[in-house]
Structure formats: C-alpha cells, structure tokens
C-alpha cells in the first residue's frame, strides 16, 4: 500500500476503532477480556473523564472470526452523505460510516470499502477530522503498514492532533455523537446478521455484552446533556436500550431470551433508521 489514498483509508479505519475504544487488534486474535481493557479519554469543553466505550472494530472482528456472512445491504447508503447538513447529524453519520468502513475492511470487501470510504471522508472533512492526517502521519503508516502495534501508536498521535484541532475550533462536542453513531451501527449490523437466534450462541452473548457498554454511554451522555437538547434525546434513546438489556441481566442465567432479543433488534433498527435518514 504505497499511495496516500490507501494509507489514508487505513488511517480512517484505525481512527474508527480508536475513537470508540483504543485501537484494533490483529483480527486473528479475539480478546475475551477486552471489555475490561478498552478505554478512551474523551475530552469535551467542560469536563474530562475516562470511560470504557464501545468498539465497532472489536465486534466486527469477532463476527469475522466466527464465520458470519457479510451483508452489503446493511451498510448506510453512500448517497445519504449529501443529506446531512448540521454538525451533529454529520458527526453521528461519521460514526456510522466509520463503523461501516471497519466492517467492510475487516471482511476484506475491497469494492464496498472504497465506496464507503468516499462517504466517510466527506463526513470527516466536513467536521475537520482529517486534520490528524498530515504527510508525516501518512509516511509513518507507510513504514509500519504490517505492524499493528505501531499503527495503534500512530493512530493515537493522529487522534491527539484531531482532538486538539477540534478544541481549537470549539468543536469537541461532536465526538460523543461519532462514538454513539459508530456503536449503534455496529449493533445494528450484528443484530441484522443473526438469522436464527440462540441465547447461548457466541454472537448472542457478544450482543448481550453490549449492555455493559450502554451503561457507560448513558453515563457519558448524562454528563453532556445538561445544556444540549440533542444529547438529551440521545440519552432517552440510550436509556430505553438500557432497560431492554436489563431484562436479560435479571434472568437466572444472564442470557437474553429470544423475545428480549427481538425487542432489542427492533429498537436498534428504529434508532439507526432515525440516525441515517
């Protein structure tokens, strides 16, 4: 991968993961303890806290390892990119497209990857998130293309530069929406992929685990919703999802029944449709 387009693509996929959790792992290795390890320091104008936040990359890597099929029909249409005008809608859908980009890349779907990349790049450019990708970053990606640990460090540097740029422009408020959009899209794709639900299957357990992450997202949006009406609505939506996950948590075996799963699947689709329309 020697041209800037390809290197930039890699950078965007890495940031899709980093914005959500802390970076991708080798997709031949699935870390069952990652929920305890992944964290992200999210900086906003009024507070700084550490949260364990969800990773689209992690969920998609598990699906790939588990032999799940790929469905291009689950992607947000690239034609929708021109519909998003306000910054929060763009931020939500940057998260969505970044998750789609990670999904396509992890499943080695080159044609779909290139299509989704165009939409992701547009959203990122509109929000100023390409600031973290100057020539020095691209050169470092080129030199370390086969080294996942080095790519993670490069992504960290890119993210730091991006956050500083957004802070200088007074735009750090968009970051929570990117994270939420990416998480919602990953759960949408996962729940739409499951055709025959079994509560004790590996993918069902992974989906059920998202309840732990919803708790953190709820806490996250509680902190920023004080003076943000849009965030208040996201918080209400997340609390609704949290109540569904809690139904599974209250069962004796902690597994999600098919009835509860179908409720979750329907609600996630409803919310995701609202984000991408």
Order of alpha helices (4+ residues) and beta strands (2+ residues): alpha-alpha-beta-beta-alpha-alpha-alpha-alpha-alpha-alpha-alpha-alpha-alpha
